[in-house]
Amino acid sequence: MNTGHSILLIAIASGITFLIRAFPFLVFKKRQMPAFLKEIADKLPPAIIAVLVIYCLKGPLTVLGTETIAAVIAIAGVVILHLWKRNTLLSVAAGTVLYMIFIRCLP
């Protein structure tokens, strides 16, 4: 595969990605979004987060070991920090840092 072919593939993929992301703004620019789409837009982010949490924790929580302890500590840190500060970005970042520290420091 030559460089021109690779550039063309990247350009096509980028264009399609841009159009897919711009489509809702183009369609709903002049009219109101339907109620069922607003409901989906409100409920989808928490559902996605829940699926990601379950997916990420299925490994460490099925086998007892240092990963399990690190995961439990990170989960507790995320919950406490989120209840205290109500900042999702801070909570997720702190949980990631806690997990990475404990997974390397625990024997």
MDAnalysis code that builds the backbone (N, CA, C; Angstrom):
import MDAnalysis as mda
import numpy as np

u = mda.Universe.empty(321, n_residues=107, atom_resindex=np.repeat(np.arange(107), 3), trajectory=True)
u.add_TopologyAttr("name", ["N", "CA", "C"] * 107)
u.add_TopologyAttr("resid", np.arange(1, 108))
u.add_TopologyAttr("resname", ["MET", "ASN", "THR", "GLY", "HIS", "SER", "ILE", "LEU", "LEU", "ILE", "ALA", "ILE", "ALA", "SER", "GLY", "ILE", "THR", "PHE", "LEU", "ILE", "ARG", "ALA", "PHE", "PRO", "PHE", "LEU", "VAL", "PHE", "LYS", "LYS", "ARG", "GLN", "MET", "PRO", "ALA", "PHE", "LEU", "LYS", "GLU", "ILE", "ALA", "ASP", "LYS", "LEU", "PRO", "PRO", "ALA", "ILE", "ILE", "ALA", "VAL", "LEU", "VAL", "ILE", "TYR", "CYS", "LEU", "LYS", "GLY", "PRO", "LEU", "THR", "VAL", "LEU", "GLY", "THR", "GLU", "THR", "ILE", "ALA", "ALA", "VAL", "ILE", "ALA", "ILE", "ALA", "GLY", "VAL", "VAL", "ILE", "LEU", "HIS", "LEU", "TRP", "LYS", "ARG", "ASN", "THR", "LEU", "LEU", "SER", "VAL", "ALA", "ALA", "GLY", "THR", "VAL", "LEU", "TYR", "MET", "ILE", "PHE", "ILE", "ARG", "CYS", "LEU", "PRO"])
u.atoms.positions = np.array([
    [0.848, -1.174, 0.000],
    [0.000, 0.000, 0.000],
    [0.896, 1.240, 0.000],
    [0.662, 2.128, -0.939],
    [1.513, 3.313, -1.019],
    [0.950, 4.451, -0.158],
    [1.716, 5.523, -0.055],
    [1.353, 6.647, 0.800],
    [0.090, 7.347, 0.316],
    [-0.050, 7.510, -0.986],
    [-1.241, 8.168, -1.535],
    [-2.517, 7.410, -1.197],
    [-2.436, 6.101, -1.278],
    [-3.590, 5.259, -0.945],
    [-3.954, 5.416, 0.527],
    [-2.956, 5.433, 1.409],
    [-3.195, 5.599, 2.844],
    [-3.820, 6.958, 3.136],
    [-3.313, 7.997, 2.491],
    [-3.861, 9.344, 2.688],
    [-5.309, 9.403, 2.211],
    [-5.610, 8.762, 1.092],
    [-6.972, 8.738, 0.582],
    [-7.906, 8.007, 1.554],
    [-7.467, 6.874, 2.094],
    [-8.284, 6.142, 3.065],
    [-8.550, 6.966, 4.319],
    [-7.517, 7.646, 4.821],
    [-7.682, 8.487, 6.009],
    [-8.622, 9.649, 5.709],
    [-8.509, 10.250, 4.532],
    [-9.382, 11.369, 4.154],
    [-10.836, 10.918, 4.057],
    [-11.078, 9.763, 3.455],
    [-12.448, 9.254, 3.340],
    [-13.026, 8.938, 4.711],
    [-12.260, 8.257, 5.561],
    [-12.726, 7.933, 6.905],
    [-12.993, 9.201, 7.720],
    [-12.129, 10.195, 7.586],
    [-12.319, 11.463, 8.297],
    [-13.568, 12.181, 7.814],
    [-13.779, 12.208, 6.518],
    [-14.959, 12.862, 5.958],
    [-16.249, 12.206, 6.406],
    [-16.280, 10.879, 6.371],
    [-17.482, 10.154, 6.809],
    [-17.725, 10.384, 8.298],
    [-16.673, 10.344, 9.108],
    [-16.819, 10.591, 10.547],
    [-17.360, 11.997, 10.794],
    [-16.835, 12.978, 10.070],
    [-17.310, 14.356, 10.219],
    [-18.779, 14.469, 9.843],
    [-19.176, 13.852, 8.730],
    [-20.577, 13.920, 8.298],
    [-21.516, 13.247, 9.296],
    [-21.091, 12.107, 9.846],
    [-21.927, 11.416, 10.832],
    [-22.122, 12.292, 12.065],
    [-21.078, 12.959, 12.485],
    [-21.183, 13.800, 13.680],
    [-21.920, 15.104, 13.399],
    [-21.859, 15.612, 12.179],
    [-22.543, 16.858, 11.828],
    [-24.004, 16.640, 11.467],
    [-24.386, 15.412, 11.140],
    [-25.741, 15.109, 10.682],
    [-26.846, 15.612, 11.610],
    [-26.785, 15.350, 12.932],
    [-27.865, 15.843, 13.801],
    [-27.980, 17.368, 13.793],
    [-26.854, 18.059, 13.715],
    [-26.898, 19.518, 13.701],
    [-27.501, 20.031, 12.396],
    [-27.229, 19.341, 11.314],
    [-27.799, 19.736, 10.027],
    [-29.298, 19.464, 9.965],
    [-29.722, 18.336, 10.516],
    [-31.130, 17.945, 10.463],
    [-31.981, 18.789, 11.401],
    [-31.500, 19.030, 12.624],
    [-32.310, 19.713, 13.626],
    [-31.960, 21.192, 13.775],
    [-31.340, 21.767, 12.769],
    [-30.956, 23.171, 12.838],
    [-32.185, 24.081, 12.884],
    [-33.183, 23.794, 12.086],
    [-34.342, 24.674, 11.964],
    [-35.560, 24.183, 12.732],
    [-35.568, 22.924, 13.160],
    [-36.756, 22.418, 13.850],
    [-36.385, 21.829, 15.201],
    [-37.400, 21.620, 15.994],
    [-37.233, 21.097, 17.349],
    [-36.932, 19.595, 17.314],
    [-36.080, 19.169, 18.211],
    [-35.754, 17.752, 18.310],
    [-36.971, 16.998, 18.874],
    [-37.288, 15.832, 18.320],
    [-38.420, 15.059, 18.843],
    [-38.212, 14.661, 20.310],
    [-39.321, 14.489, 21.020],
    [-39.265, 14.195, 22.456],
    [-38.550, 12.884, 22.754],
    [-38.766, 11.856, 21.901],
    [-38.111, 10.575, 22.179],
    [-36.598, 10.681, 22.021],
    [-36.121, 11.535, 21.125],
    [-34.674, 11.726, 20.983],
    [-34.098, 12.485, 22.178],
    [-34.852, 13.443, 22.693],
    [-34.397, 14.159, 23.893],
    [-34.297, 13.192, 25.075],
    [-35.272, 12.280, 25.184],
    [-35.258, 11.308, 26.271],
    [-34.064, 10.364, 26.141],
    [-33.804, 9.921, 24.930],
    [-32.647, 9.050, 24.692],
    [-31.351, 9.794, 25.009],
    [-31.274, 11.056, 24.591],
    [-30.074, 11.854, 24.840],
    [-29.832, 12.057, 26.332],
    [-30.896, 12.104, 27.118],
    [-30.740, 12.265, 28.563],
    [-30.325, 10.974, 29.253],
    [-30.813, 9.842, 28.752],
    [-30.575, 8.560, 29.434],
    [-29.354, 7.799, 28.918],
    [-28.870, 8.127, 27.746],
    [-27.780, 7.359, 27.151],
    [-26.436, 7.531, 27.854],
    [-26.003, 8.745, 28.225],
    [-24.689, 8.860, 28.876],
    [-24.552, 8.046, 30.165],
    [-25.528, 8.087, 31.104],
    [-25.359, 7.231, 32.286],
    [-25.353, 5.739, 31.950],
    [-26.123, 5.348, 30.949],
    [-26.143, 3.938, 30.555],
    [-24.792, 3.517, 29.990],
    [-24.187, 4.368, 29.191],
    [-22.865, 4.068, 28.620],
    [-21.824, 3.965, 29.729],
    [-21.870, 4.886, 30.689],
    [-20.931, 4.846, 31.816],
    [-21.104, 3.543, 32.604],
    [-22.347, 3.148, 32.840],
    [-22.600, 1.908, 33.587],
    [-22.026, 0.695, 32.858],
    [-22.222, 0.641, 31.550],
    [-21.681, -0.477, 30.771],
    [-20.154, -0.473, 30.817],
    [-19.543, 0.698, 30.711],
    [-18.076, 0.787, 30.764],
    [-17.540, 0.362, 32.130],
    [-18.214, 0.753, 33.188],
    [-17.776, 0.367, 34.533],
    [-17.853, -1.148, 34.696],
    [-18.963, -1.732, 34.288],
    [-19.109, -3.189, 34.396],
    [-18.046, -3.899, 33.557],
    [-17.809, -3.405, 32.348],
    [-16.814, -4.025, 31.475],
    [-15.413, -3.931, 32.081],
    [-15.088, -2.775, 32.637],
    [-13.745, -2.590, 33.195],
    [-13.524, -3.384, 34.474],
    [-14.596, -3.627, 35.230],
    [-14.435, -4.303, 36.518],
    [-14.672, -5.797, 36.464],
    [-15.100, -6.324, 35.323],
    [-15.399, -7.747, 35.262],
    [-14.151, -8.604, 35.475],
    [-13.005, -8.145, 35.067],
    [-11.777, -8.902, 35.250],
    [-11.252, -8.865, 36.673],
    [-10.969, -7.658, 37.201],
    [-10.392, -7.591, 38.552],
    [-11.288, -8.132, 39.656],
    [-12.597, -8.053, 39.496],
    [-13.486, -8.470, 40.577],
    [-13.867, -9.945, 40.520],
    [-13.445, -10.668, 39.477],
    [-13.770, -12.095, 39.410],
    [-12.685, -12.961, 40.021],
    [-11.463, -12.476, 40.069],
    [-10.350, -13.232, 40.628],
    [-9.763, -12.428, 41.783],
    [-9.744, -13.017, 42.965],
    [-9.231, -12.309, 44.136],
    [-7.716, -12.178, 44.048],
    [-7.238, -10.957, 44.181],
    [-5.806, -10.701, 44.125],
    [-5.532, -9.219, 44.292],
    [-4.333, -8.800, 43.927],
    [-3.964, -7.399, 44.102],
    [-4.781, -6.485, 43.194],
    [-5.158, -6.970, 42.015],
    [-5.990, -6.152, 41.132],
    [-7.349, -5.896, 41.760],
    [-7.878, -6.864, 42.451],
    [-9.170, -6.706, 43.119],
    [-9.081, -5.654, 44.211],
    [-8.030, -5.730, 45.010],
    [-7.848, -4.756, 46.088],
    [-7.672, -3.358, 45.498],
    [-6.855, -3.240, 44.462],
    [-6.654, -1.946, 43.816],
    [-7.954, -1.416, 43.229],
    [-8.741, -2.282, 42.614],
    [-10.018, -1.864, 42.025],
    [-10.991, -1.400, 43.101],
    [-11.070, -2.118, 44.211],
    [-11.984, -1.738, 45.295],
    [-11.573, -0.395, 45.895],
    [-10.276, -0.184, 46.089],
    [-9.790, 1.090, 46.620],
    [-10.109, 2.218, 45.640],
    [-9.876, 1.981, 44.354],
    [-10.156, 3.009, 43.340],
    [-11.653, 3.312, 43.274],
    [-12.494, 2.283, 43.347],
    [-13.947, 2.488, 43.325],
    [-14.375, 3.315, 44.535],
    [-13.868, 2.966, 45.698],
    [-14.212, 3.722, 46.909],
    [-13.760, 5.178, 46.776],
    [-12.567, 5.374, 46.236],
    [-12.072, 6.735, 46.030],
    [-12.942, 7.525, 45.079],
    [-13.360, 6.894, 43.993],
    [-14.219, 7.567, 43.015],
    [-15.556, 7.933, 43.643],
    [-16.165, 7.002, 44.366],
    [-17.473, 7.263, 44.974],
    [-17.379, 8.387, 45.999],
    [-16.393, 8.322, 46.881],
    [-16.234, 9.354, 47.913],
    [-15.963, 10.709, 47.287],
    [-15.037, 10.752, 46.329],
    [-14.696, 12.024, 45.695],
    [-15.870, 12.592, 44.907],
    [-16.617, 11.719, 44.247],
    [-17.756, 12.218, 43.467],
    [-18.876, 12.726, 44.385],
    [-19.129, 12.030, 45.483],
    [-20.142, 12.512, 46.427],
    [-19.720, 13.832, 47.072],
    [-18.411, 14.013, 47.237],
    [-17.906, 15.225, 47.871],
    [-17.870, 16.394, 46.893],
    [-17.269, 16.206, 45.704],
    [-17.034, 17.308, 44.769],
    [-18.058, 17.406, 43.632],
    [-18.753, 16.303, 43.320],
    [-19.717, 16.265, 42.203],
    [-19.084, 16.682, 40.877],
    [-17.865, 16.202, 40.645],
    [-17.144, 16.507, 39.418],
    [-16.729, 15.184, 38.773],
    [-17.398, 14.841, 37.677],
    [-17.168, 13.545, 37.035],
    [-15.739, 13.407, 36.537],
    [-15.218, 14.431, 35.879],
    [-13.859, 14.361, 35.338],
    [-12.836, 14.145, 36.453],
    [-12.985, 14.883, 37.530],
    [-12.075, 14.734, 38.668],
    [-12.179, 13.339, 39.271],
    [-13.405, 12.840, 39.401],
    [-13.615, 11.516, 39.988],
    [-12.981, 10.422, 39.142],
    [-13.200, 10.473, 37.839],
    [-12.648, 9.449, 36.944],
    [-11.122, 9.525, 36.915],
    [-10.586, 10.733, 36.840],
    [-9.127, 10.892, 36.822],
    [-8.510, 10.387, 38.120],
    [-9.112, 10.741, 39.242],
    [-8.579, 10.292, 40.536],
    [-8.677, 8.775, 40.674],
    [-9.772, 8.182, 40.213],
    [-9.913, 6.732, 40.257],
    [-8.860, 6.033, 39.426],
    [-8.584, 6.590, 38.252],
    [-7.548, 6.016, 37.392],
    [-6.185, 6.100, 38.059],
    [-5.878, 7.261, 38.627],
    [-4.583, 7.440, 39.301],
    [-4.476, 6.498, 40.503],
    [-5.533, 6.426, 41.311],
    [-5.511, 5.510, 42.463],
    [-5.287, 4.069, 42.027],
    [-6.008, 3.641, 41.004],
    [-5.870, 2.262, 40.530],
    [-4.449, 1.989, 40.053],
    [-3.890, 2.906, 39.279],
    [-2.542, 2.700, 38.741],
    [-1.493, 2.701, 39.851],
    [-1.674, 3.547, 40.850],
    [-0.724, 3.562, 41.975],
    [-0.798, 2.253, 42.755],
    [-2.014, 1.840, 43.113],
    [-2.152, 0.642, 43.943],
    [-1.831, -0.649, 43.201],
    [-2.052, -0.681, 41.907],
    [-1.737, -1.902, 41.178],
    [-0.212, -2.103, 41.094],
    [0.543, -1.004, 41.210],
    [1.990, -1.104, 41.153],
    [2.628, -1.184, 42.554],
    [1.938, -0.695, 43.563],
    [2.513, -0.662, 44.899],
    [2.145, -1.868, 45.766],
    [1.015, -2.491, 45.489],
    [0.618, -3.651, 46.288],
    [1.433, -4.870, 45.882],
    [1.797, -5.684, 46.853],
    [2.634, -6.867, 46.523],
    [1.874, -7.925, 45.752],
])
